[in-house]
Each structure stands twice: as C-alpha cells, then as structure tokens.
Amino acid sequence: MKTFIIIGALNALIAVALGAFGAHGLEGKLSEKYLDIWNKATTYQMYHALGIVMIGILMGTTKLNLNTAGWLMTAGIIFFSGSLYVLAVTQIKVLGAITPIGGVLFIASWALMILAAWKA
C-alpha cells in the first residue's frame, strides 16, 4: 500500500514538473500539435498518478487486492505518457505505436479495480 502511495505521489510530482516545463520550457520550441501531445501526456500521467494513490489507500483501508492493478497502472504511465513525451520532443511518429499499449494497460488496471470491488 505504501509503495503505491509513493509511486502515485512521485508520478503526480513528475506530471506537475513536466507540465510546467512544457508550458514554459517548450513554448516556441515545439509546434502546437506537439505541445498538445505533451499536454496529453501530463494529463494522463496525473489522472493515473491519482489512481495509483487511490489504489494505495484502498489497499491500506480495505481487503481489496489491487496489487496487479497498481503495477499495470504504473506500467501504463510509462508506456502511454512516456511514449508521448518522447514523441513530442523527437517527433518520431513511430513512437505513437507504443502509446496504445499504455492505454490498454490503463484500461486493464481500471477493469481489475472493478473486478476486485465486485468480488469484495
């Protein structure tokens, strides 16, 4: 439980820092299209960072087994947001093919949360 609270909080911190960097450090250096991609990465990283914190809290306060969901959500951030960050700064379009893997990991993690709650 503590691990996921730390991972989630760390990802929230990184999302805020990278969001600020995108708004101030990349302005004028990237086209609007690639700034939008960067912003999408920070938004999804923050949503799922909060999801990971929620998993940690739920694991500490309930009997729900959300361990796999937490790791899938963490991996989703790496694949989804990570690939978008790299795509935005390198503009290597093939990296966009990695992004859906992260999306599937996000969906799977939320589905596991639903299943754990349903079974409880």
Helices and strands as residue ranges (DSSP letters): H 2-20, I 21-25, H 32-61, H 67-76, I 77-81, H 82-90, G 93-97, H 99-119
